[in-house]
Amino acid sequence: MARIIVTAPQLMADVLAELPGHEVVGGDHAMSREELAEAIGDADALLSSLSDPLDADLLFRATRLKVIGQCAAGFNNIDLAAAHERGIVVTTTPGVLHEATADLAFGLMLMVTRRLGEAERLVRAHTPWHYDHTFMLGAGLQGATLGIVGLGQIGEAMARRGAAFGMDVVYTARHDKDTSAIDATNPRTAPTRRVDLPELLATSDVVSLHCPLTDETRHLIDSAALAAMKPTAYLVNTARGACVDEKALVDALEAGRIAGAGLDVYEAEPTIEPQLYDMDNVVLLPHIGSATRQTRAAMSRLAARNIAKVLAGEPAETPVG
Ligand code: GLV
């Protein structure tokens, strides 16, 4: 019987359903670094969350650990090289969360372009209003260009939604991708095209980030990138906060260098640059990209199944690297 540590609040019924016969502990609170350091020593597996700092120092203590079942698409909290050096299999949960996350990104895009947060705050504040031809005008999406930074599963799902709304889609990626599913969504749009980042920034009406956080993408959207965007363009970030230089974003918004931003993620979560709270052209969500009951259940089950397979000596379903 293996010992599996669940490091953060989890849908335990789903986790346990995939791990019969094992000792599964935790899952009711977010473990502190100290608690994790203590627990990792006699763990055979970790079911981890993106907030766990699984760095080399912590992994050094993991003398029995065979597998990390990260319950997320991203794994920038895990020192992959240190894990692999110790023979630990690292797995994530792709394939089950891209539609929910793209829904959220699309929602953020609608909120910020149509001023939905601002409009709702106005009503809730009992501000007097009446129907008026020129009241609360936003930016329309039809015929606008959606720039997808990183056409992985989530980026592609966002692109399909954009095309279905009559947006033209451009994307950055290392290589050309098969974009037939995007183009099939709405024949009205121009064919989806791969472009380089400078062209994407210069031509997009909405720039939506869907890249992982790596050394290459940290502060990918810095002050120069923000200055390269159209002053009428919006930034949407459901990827990782540190892909954007948040202070530079504040400066760009204050200077009117871009029109607005829809954010689900932040550089130093849950801390947010204070000026952003007061900007009406910014939508702030608390990192809920994949937070539907169905998606989170599927993620829990996949993370647990990966652990069960590795412990049984079988290949993981969705390993990293
Ligand atoms: C969420 O941000 C994830 O990586 O799954």
Residues whose N, C-alpha, C, O or C-beta is under 5 A from the ligand:
A	BS01	GLV	A72 A73 G74 A239
